[in-house]
Amino acid sequence: MNIKSNKRFGGALAIIIVAILILAISVGIYFGYKYNTGKTLQEKQTKLWNDAATFFSQKEPERAYLALDEARSTFGEDLDFYRKLASDTYPTKNDIDLMLILICQSEAYDNLFKLESAKNWIDKAKSDIAKLEDVGTKNEFEDLINRAEKADQLCEKYREYIKTEDLPDEKYQELVKNSLVIGSNALESGDHDYTIFEVRFLIACGKSFDEPILIDEARNQLHDITQSTGEDEKTKLLWGLLNN
């Protein structure tokens, strides 16, 4: 009986050992797959992040935006698992979201500086801001993009007004009033892009409607900006517009 019992016990033990080995191998294969998948995703994300930086520096914002948007799709459990085992520091989803918004903001104001519509970039920024998880950051960027939207609305009115040779007096007065209001508040927001737009808008209205008071206001605002933040490409262009 003891011999039979020992054989049964030995057989059961062998089965248990085999089962444990199979389980260990399965677990190893599973986590190995997750690690390799996560590594592949991280390599893809890093390339897209670097590509976006290159595209943006080469004045290709659309391609930069698309690269970052694709990079955002790489986040998930497999990438998280890989990052727990990797020692490097990588961009977070929040980092990518913020970069997407900043690209939108930058390109929106580049359009507005040319007095062109920025609606496409503003709409993209709104969509990306909605994805932010931190409430404080979301509110901050909502304020920034709301100012850009206000600027876009002013530009739209300006483009409508200058199409009309005989501009109705009430529309002319409205535009001048809006120009002076934003000019007087130019530096209060602390938003450099918006402040630069305000000066550009004042110059455009002043020259289009032959209104010296708007040109003088633009000159004063630009002087204050240059004194407080120094010169950059856009301030140089603005001084050129004022002096020509």
Kinemage of the C-alpha trace (Angstrom):
@kinemage 1
@onewidth
@group {chain A} dominant
@subgroup {mainchain}
@vectorlist {calphas} color= white
{ca met a 1} P 0.000 0.000 0.000
{ca asn a 2} L 2.832 2.347 0.850
{ca ile a 3} L 4.460 1.752 -2.521
{ca lys a 4} L 1.197 2.505 -4.334
{ca ser a 5} L 0.638 5.618 -2.215
{ca asn a 6} L 4.165 6.839 -2.891
{ca lys a 7} L 3.677 6.347 -6.617
{ca arg a 8} L 0.414 8.252 -6.529
{ca phe a 9} L 1.980 11.043 -4.499
{ca gly a 10} L 4.976 11.161 -6.839
{ca gly a 11} L 2.685 11.302 -9.864
{ca ala a 12} L 0.582 14.064 -8.340
{ca leu a 13} L 3.701 16.003 -7.403
{ca ala a 14} L 5.030 15.680 -10.931
{ca ile a 15} L 1.728 17.003 -12.316
{ca ile a 16} L 1.822 19.945 -9.896
{ca ile a 17} L 5.416 20.730 -10.830
{ca val a 18} L 4.603 20.586 -14.536
{ca ala a 19} L 1.548 22.788 -13.967
{ca ile a 20} L 3.653 25.323 -12.047
{ca leu a 21} L 6.258 25.305 -14.818
{ca ile a 22} L 3.587 25.807 -17.468
{ca leu a 23} L 2.074 28.622 -15.417
{ca ala a 24} L 5.487 30.243 -14.893
{ca ile a 25} L 6.270 29.990 -18.595
{ca ser a 26} L 2.846 31.422 -19.490
{ca val a 27} L 3.296 34.311 -17.074
{ca gly a 28} L 6.781 34.912 -18.434
{ca ile a 29} L 5.501 34.890 -22.005
{ca tyr a 30} L 2.633 37.256 -21.061
{ca phe a 31} L 4.809 39.787 -19.298
{ca gly a 32} L 7.527 39.421 -21.922
{ca tyr a 33} L 4.938 40.246 -24.581
{ca lys a 34} L 3.714 43.268 -22.617
{ca tyr a 35} L 7.279 44.485 -22.125
{ca asn a 36} L 8.202 44.121 -25.795
{ca thr a 37} L 4.942 45.702 -26.910
{ca gly a 38} L 5.487 48.585 -24.497
{ca lys a 39} L 9.060 49.010 -25.693
{ca thr a 40} L 7.901 49.159 -29.306
{ca leu a 41} L 5.268 51.733 -28.402
{ca gln a 42} L 7.828 53.820 -26.525
{ca glu a 43} L 10.207 53.756 -29.485
{ca lys a 44} L 7.354 54.836 -31.737
{ca gln a 45} L 6.371 57.618 -29.357
{ca thr a 46} L 9.940 58.894 -29.019
{ca lys a 47} L 10.301 59.042 -32.803
{ca leu a 48} L 6.993 60.884 -33.192
{ca trp a 49} L 7.973 63.336 -30.418
{ca asn a 50} L 11.295 64.071 -32.133
{ca asp a 51} L 9.640 64.291 -35.542
{ca ala a 52} L 7.143 66.825 -34.187
{ca ala a 53} L 9.948 69.015 -32.870
{ca thr a 54} L 11.681 68.863 -36.256
{ca phe a 55} L 8.495 69.642 -38.194
{ca phe a 56} L 7.685 72.596 -35.952
{ca ser a 57} L 11.201 74.041 -36.303
{ca gln a 58} L 10.836 73.693 -40.084
{ca lys a 59} L 7.587 75.715 -40.046
{ca glu a 60} L 5.396 72.664 -40.684
{ca pro a 61} L 2.889 72.943 -37.816
{ca glu a 62} L 0.289 70.638 -39.365
{ca arg a 63} L 2.775 67.772 -39.581
{ca ala a 64} L 4.022 68.529 -36.053
{ca tyr a 65} L 0.461 68.438 -34.741
{ca leu a 66} L -0.336 65.147 -36.503
{ca ala a 67} L 2.849 63.533 -35.172
{ca leu a 68} L 2.038 64.516 -31.588
{ca asp a 69} L -1.580 63.455 -31.978
{ca glu a 70} L -0.387 60.011 -33.090
{ca ala a 71} L 2.120 59.940 -30.203
{ca arg a 72} L -0.773 60.473 -27.814
{ca ser a 73} L -2.372 57.235 -29.053
{ca thr a 74} L 0.594 55.169 -27.801
{ca phe a 75} L -0.394 55.490 -24.131
{ca gly a 76} L -1.909 52.463 -22.448
{ca glu a 77} L -1.238 49.515 -20.129
{ca asp a 78} L 1.624 48.075 -22.183
{ca leu a 79} L 3.489 51.389 -22.299
{ca asp a 80} L 2.907 51.894 -18.571
{ca phe a 81} L 4.289 48.421 -17.848
{ca tyr a 82} L 7.404 49.055 -19.910
{ca arg a 83} L 8.011 52.422 -18.246
{ca lys a 84} L 7.867 50.851 -14.787
{ca leu a 85} L 10.838 48.689 -15.723
{ca ala a 86} L 12.729 51.236 -17.835
{ca ser a 87} L 15.020 53.751 -16.139
{ca asp a 88} L 14.686 56.664 -18.595
{ca thr a 89} L 12.382 59.671 -18.322
{ca tyr a 90} L 9.756 60.035 -21.028
{ca pro a 91} L 7.089 62.595 -21.984
{ca thr a 92} L 3.809 62.111 -20.158
{ca lys a 93} L 0.399 62.278 -21.776
{ca asn a 94} L -0.005 65.679 -20.147
{ca asp a 95} L 3.267 66.840 -21.748
{ca ile a 96} L 1.998 65.862 -25.182
{ca asp a 97} L -1.415 67.450 -24.580
{ca leu a 98} L 0.257 70.719 -23.580
{ca met a 99} L 2.538 70.696 -26.616
{ca leu a 100} L -0.465 70.199 -28.896
{ca ile a 101} L -2.222 73.171 -27.315
{ca leu a 102} L 0.890 75.365 -27.543
{ca ile a 103} L 1.267 74.537 -31.248
{ca cys a 104} L -2.367 75.518 -31.786
{ca gln a 105} L -1.925 78.752 -29.867
{ca ser a 106} L 1.266 79.648 -31.718
{ca glu a 107} L -0.218 79.000 -35.145
{ca ala a 108} L -3.477 80.770 -34.287
{ca tyr a 109} L -1.561 83.950 -33.460
{ca asp a 110} L 0.633 83.613 -36.532
{ca asn a 111} L -2.569 83.662 -38.593
{ca leu a 112} L -3.954 86.562 -36.591
{ca phe a 113} L -0.744 88.535 -37.058
{ca lys a 114} L -1.485 88.282 -40.789
{ca leu a 115} L -5.112 89.280 -40.035
{ca glu a 116} L -6.273 85.873 -41.271
{ca ser a 117} L -8.744 83.437 -39.726
{ca ala a 118} L -7.426 81.320 -36.851
{ca lys a 119} L -10.623 79.347 -36.313
{ca asn a 120} L -9.162 75.985 -37.338
{ca trp a 121} L -6.322 76.174 -34.793
{ca ile a 122} L -8.587 77.581 -32.093
{ca asp a 123} L -11.053 74.703 -32.541
{ca lys a 124} L -8.211 72.181 -32.291
{ca ala a 125} L -6.925 73.859 -29.135
{ca lys a 126} L -10.376 73.722 -27.531
{ca ser a 127} L -10.610 70.002 -28.259
{ca asp a 128} L -7.174 69.372 -26.732
{ca ile a 129} L -7.851 71.551 -23.687
{ca ala a 130} L -10.943 69.458 -22.959
{ca lys a 131} L -8.649 66.419 -22.598
{ca leu a 132} L -6.553 67.981 -19.815
{ca glu a 133} L -7.072 66.386 -16.421
{ca asp a 134} L -5.684 69.123 -14.163
{ca val a 135} L -8.443 71.694 -13.557
{ca gly a 136} L -6.054 74.584 -12.900
{ca thr a 137} L -4.105 73.986 -16.102
{ca lys a 138} L -7.332 73.567 -18.044
{ca asn a 139} L -8.671 76.911 -16.765
{ca glu a 140} L -5.398 78.657 -17.599
{ca phe a 141} L -5.401 77.439 -21.175
{ca glu a 142} L -9.097 78.133 -21.589
{ca asp a 143} L -8.359 81.773 -20.720
{ca leu a 144} L -5.538 81.866 -23.264
{ca ile a 145} L -7.573 80.395 -26.077
{ca asn a 146} L -10.608 82.541 -25.231
{ca arg a 147} L -8.447 85.613 -25.820
{ca ala a 148} L -7.309 84.138 -29.126
{ca glu a 149} L -10.943 83.579 -30.065
{ca lys a 150} L -11.765 87.182 -29.193
{ca ala a 151} L -8.887 88.304 -31.397
{ca asp a 152} L -10.174 86.107 -34.225
{ca gln a 153} L -13.613 87.692 -33.964
{ca leu a 154} L -12.097 91.173 -34.194
{ca cys a 155} L -10.117 90.128 -37.262
{ca glu a 156} L -13.225 88.723 -38.867
{ca lys a 157} L -15.041 92.042 -38.356
{ca tyr a 158} L -12.047 93.944 -39.705
{ca arg a 159} L -11.968 91.838 -42.876
{ca glu a 160} L -15.700 92.389 -43.358
{ca tyr a 161} L -15.404 96.122 -42.829
{ca ile a 162} L -12.531 96.748 -45.242
{ca lys a 163} L -14.420 94.992 -48.051
{ca thr a 164} L -16.927 97.856 -47.959
{ca glu a 165} L -15.734 100.970 -49.765
{ca asp a 166} L -18.359 103.194 -48.144
{ca leu a 167} L -18.036 101.980 -44.583
{ca pro a 168} L -21.151 102.866 -42.545
{ca asp a 169} L -20.248 105.401 -39.881
{ca glu a 170} L -21.619 103.285 -37.015
{ca lys a 171} L -19.480 100.314 -38.072
{ca tyr a 172} L -16.423 102.508 -38.345
{ca gln a 173} L -17.022 103.936 -34.868
{ca glu a 174} L -17.539 100.435 -33.458
{ca leu a 175} L -14.260 99.233 -34.891
{ca val a 176} L -12.325 102.254 -33.627
{ca lys a 177} L -13.897 101.864 -30.183
{ca asn a 178} L -12.991 98.173 -30.007
{ca ser a 179} L -9.477 98.975 -31.153
{ca leu a 180} L -8.983 101.562 -28.414
{ca val a 181} L -10.441 99.291 -25.751
{ca ile a 182} L -8.125 96.398 -26.514
{ca gly a 183} L -5.228 98.783 -26.930
{ca ser a 184} L -5.726 100.303 -23.494
{ca asn a 185} L -5.774 96.820 -21.938
{ca ala a 186} L -2.947 95.411 -24.023
{ca leu a 187} L -0.515 94.576 -21.221
{ca glu a 188} L -2.980 93.686 -18.471
{ca ser a 189} L -3.443 90.046 -19.482
{ca gly a 190} L 0.257 89.201 -19.377
{ca asp a 191} L -0.416 87.222 -22.588
{ca his a 192} L 2.424 88.221 -24.925
{ca asp a 193} L 0.865 86.707 -28.053
{ca tyr a 194} L -2.409 88.526 -27.470
{ca thr a 195} L -0.650 91.785 -26.704
{ca ile a 196} L 1.315 91.566 -29.957
{ca phe a 197} L -1.930 90.928 -31.824
{ca glu a 198} L -3.540 93.989 -30.257
{ca val a 199} L -0.738 96.212 -31.556
{ca arg a 200} L -0.988 94.611 -34.994
{ca phe a 201} L -4.728 95.191 -35.004
{ca leu a 202} L -4.359 98.825 -33.968
{ca ile a 203} L -1.891 99.447 -36.785
{ca ala a 204} L -4.170 97.764 -39.327
{ca cys a 205} L -7.211 99.791 -38.264
{ca gly a 206} L -5.234 103.014 -37.985
{ca lys a 207} L -3.865 102.705 -41.498
{ca ser a 208} L -7.031 101.333 -43.102
{ca phe a 209} L -9.204 104.113 -41.701
{ca asp a 210} L -6.564 106.838 -41.624
{ca glu a 211} L -6.956 107.269 -37.873
{ca pro a 212} L -3.749 108.712 -36.314
{ca ile a 213} L -4.958 108.125 -32.742
{ca leu a 214} L -4.845 104.364 -33.335
{ca ile a 215} L -1.329 104.557 -34.777
{ca asp a 216} L -0.191 106.608 -31.771
{ca glu a 217} L -1.754 104.076 -29.394
{ca ala a 218} L -0.044 101.220 -31.235
{ca arg a 219} L 3.300 103.006 -31.013
{ca asn a 220} L 2.922 103.539 -27.265
{ca gln a 221} L 1.919 99.921 -26.691
{ca leu a 222} L 4.774 98.594 -28.794
{ca his a 223} L 7.248 100.791 -26.938
{ca asp a 224} L 6.032 99.358 -23.618
{ca ile a 225} L 6.235 95.786 -24.925
{ca thr a 226} L 9.752 96.278 -26.259
{ca gln a 227} L 10.853 97.822 -22.970
{ca ser a 228} L 9.392 95.006 -20.874
{ca thr a 229} L 10.126 91.903 -22.966
{ca gly a 230} L 12.725 92.962 -25.517
{ca glu a 231} L 12.591 92.651 -29.289
{ca asp a 232} L 11.656 89.546 -31.239
{ca glu a 233} L 10.739 88.793 -34.830
{ca lys a 234} L 7.183 90.093 -34.533
{ca thr a 235} L 8.024 93.304 -32.644
{ca lys a 236} L 10.595 94.115 -35.342
{ca leu a 237} L 7.940 93.589 -38.004
{ca leu a 238} L 5.549 95.828 -36.076
{ca trp a 239} L 8.118 98.642 -35.833
{ca gly a 240} L 8.602 98.263 -39.572
{ca leu a 241} L 4.858 98.605 -40.187
{ca leu a 242} L 4.682 101.684 -37.982
{ca asn a 243} L 7.616 103.409 -39.644
{ca asn a 244} L 6.599 102.738 -43.244
